């Protein structure tokens, strides 16, 4: 019943921007921590961003200053604004949440950054 559906991926040139969306249902969105992850071909899944219930955000050094995670509680949706994209950002991007100690993932949306 928990559903997370990502959208907004596509092809963009280096230096460009994309905004990813994750529409959710089946759980209390307002009281859940949300996150974004990515997985490049041949690599393991990598954490990209986290936003708490109160709107506190955390990022790894690889995207800090370029990516912004934010949430719209009225729409049960979390977003990832990606600016100054680099070829190394190319990956499938997933949103996620945790419920009772279990992680839930969306189906992913593909982002390709050309050089």
N, C-alpha and C positions, 0 to 999 in steps of 0.2 A: 504493500500500500504506500510505502515511502517512495516518492518519485522525485528525481532531479534530472532536468532536461537542459542541456547546454545548447547554446546557439551563438552565432556571430562570428565564427571562424571563417577563414578564407585566405586568399593570396594577397600579400602586400610587399612592397619594396622596402628594403632596409631604410630605416629612418621614419617609416610611416607609423600609423596608429590603427588599433582595432579595439573595439569594446565587446567583450564576451558577456553573455547573460546566462543565468541559471535559474529557471523557473522551478519552484518546488511545491510539493503537496504531500499530505499524509502525515504531517507532524507539526509540532508547535514551533514554527519558524522563529518567532520573536524571542524564544528562550533557548535557542541553539547556536553554538559556535559554528561558523561556516568557513570553508577554506577552498583554495584552488591548488591543483597539482597538474603536472605535465609529464609526458613520457615521449621522448624522442626515439626514433628508430634505433634499435640495438642497445638502448640504455634503460636503466631502471627508473621507476616513477620518482619524480622530484617534487618536493613541496615548494609552492610559489607564494602563497599569501594566506593569512588568517585574519578573520575579523570576529571579535567577541560580541556578546549580546549588547554591551554598552558602546560598541563602535570602536574599540581599540584595535589597531591594526599592527601586524607584524609581517616582515618580509625577510627573505634571505638576501645576502649581499649581491647575488647574481641579478636581482631585479629591482633592488632598492633604488628609489629615485626615478624609476621608469614606469613601474606598475603601481596601480592603486586599486584596492579592493573596497567596495562599498555595498551597502544593502538598503533595500526599500522594504521595510516591514509591512507596509500596506499592500504590497504586491507579492509578498513572499518570494522575493527575487534577490539574488546576490549577483554583483557585476565585477568584472575585472577590466579596468581601463589599462591598455598597454600602449605606451608611447615610446618613441625612439627604438623601434623594434630592430633586432639584429638577427642575422641568419641562424645563430645558435639558439634563438627562441623557437625555431621550428619544432613542432611537437603536436601531439594530441593533448588537449587541455580538458581537465575534469574538475567539476565541483564536488564537494564532499561535506558531510556532516557526521556527527557522532551521536548515537542514541543508545543509552544504557550500556556504554562501553563498546559498542559495535559501530564500525565505520560503514557509511553508505556512499556510493559513487554514482554519478551520472554515466551516460553512454559515451561522452566525450565529443569535442568538436575540434576539427583539424585547423591548425595555423601553420602556414608556410610563408617564410620570409625570404625573398630573393635578394641576392647581392648585386 
